[in-house]
Amino acid sequence: MFGRFWYSWGVSETTFVPELPQELWRAGKLELAHGVQQFLQVMRVASAGLGRYLAEIESRGCKDLYGYGTTLAWFADVAGLSQAEARPYVNQAIDLNPTRALDGREVPAFAPATAVAAAEGVIGQERIKQVLGILKEIPAEVSVEARERTEKTLVDLARDAGPSEVSELGSTLLALLDPDGAEPKDPEPAEPRRELTVERRKDGFWKIKGLLDDELGARTAAALEAYAKPRPVDEFGEADWRTKAERQGDAWAELLDLAIACPDQPGTSGYRTLIHVTVGLDELKTGIGKACLDFVGEMTAREARMAACDCLMLPVVLNAAGEPLDVGRLRRFVTPGQRRALNIRDGGCAFPGCHRRPKNCHAHHIRHWADGGRTDLRNLVLLCGFHHRLIHHGEWEVRMAADWLPEFIPPQYRDPLRQPRRNILHRAAA
């Protein structure tokens, strides 16, 4: 089914190109497999032929032939590639083929045995790249004969083996050629390379971009992984449908809360948050409208109410004409003593079925302070970030029961009878 015709490269070598049948869908599985193998060989042979041409152009001087400064620049232009994309082709061509120095002296190929296998079409670009990488690790003091034997052994294996086998053999051969390894060095420890930029976008979101060294990257990944685990299925059978990126974003928020709450934290001294909020009096009471956050961003009035639950806040209240009515005193809404009492009473997030521990929670005002709610234990409850948002923005309600412990009332679509529920996990653990 697959006919062949001869095709000349303009050099002594010739090869065949498989002829595509007009009705490929009629081909059997063996014919399809053979067709793929034939085309692979043609591509590999063509790549080797291209390399010989590039090596010859490099030898003659691309500047004299075409006016370009380098073979790389010329080939990138001809092939429609960037120089970064063209560089592997040119470098491999020079490694596999002999060239000439400026004085006309022939420079032998770096890997002649690899070049032979490439010309036969029995190994592809990735295996050639892998073999060349291993050969370049051979120490300079190794004899030419040993180096040639090593190359032949690698190429013979690469004809039939995959990348892992070639890599393993390469490691073994390098260990035999240089059993002592590189001379140990004891340089001065380099400064860790760490970069981080935080930029506010026009749409109000913030973009974080960074570059971490291996140690800090591993520590960051471990910290995020610890807090980014999916939430367990709750008592209503609802799973955590957040993507990994969303879970890591929430984990980053929790880690920031923990850092800011540290008593030794510079600038906050253990206060969970320090914010300046400029908001209209009506907006603050109703939760409808916008507020200016720290004079650089914007948040909804509802989010301002949520942020004010457990933070150090400087409210600036405006009248209808936009004139400041009051620049409030810096006020801590939940004292350290109250926080410790909350930790003991609730044991963690009080929402039914939540496993979050006290250090991952905010202190929420059941009746908001803007509505006259007091900051005392009978008006406070511990909530993790997720359930804090749910209470502020969802239809769940929280109240104090007769025994002065918090209980939660689900929305009607979850429970038509709206039976109060409590979190019994922390008490069971206690």
Secondary structure, DSSP 8 states (H G I E B T S, - for coil): ---EEEEE-SSS-EEEEE---S-GGG--HHHHHHHHHHHHHHHHHHHHHHHHHHHHHHHH-HHHHHS-S-HHHHHHHHHT--HHHHHHHHHHHHHHS-EE-TTS-EE--S-HHHHHHHHHT-S-HHHHHHHHHHHTTS-TTS-HHHHHHHHHHHHHHHTT--HHHHHHHHHHHHHHH-TT-S------------EEEEEE-TTS-EEEEEE--HHHHHHHHHHHHHH-S-----TT-------HHHHHHHHHHHHHHHHHTSTT-TTTTT-S-EEEEEEEHHHHHH--SEEEETTTEEEEHHHHHHHGGGSEEEEEEE-TTS-EEEE---EESS-HHHHHHHHHHH-S--STT----GGGEEEEESS-GGGT---SGGGEEEEEHHHHHHHHHSS-EEEE-TTS-EEEE--TTT-TT---B---HHHHH-
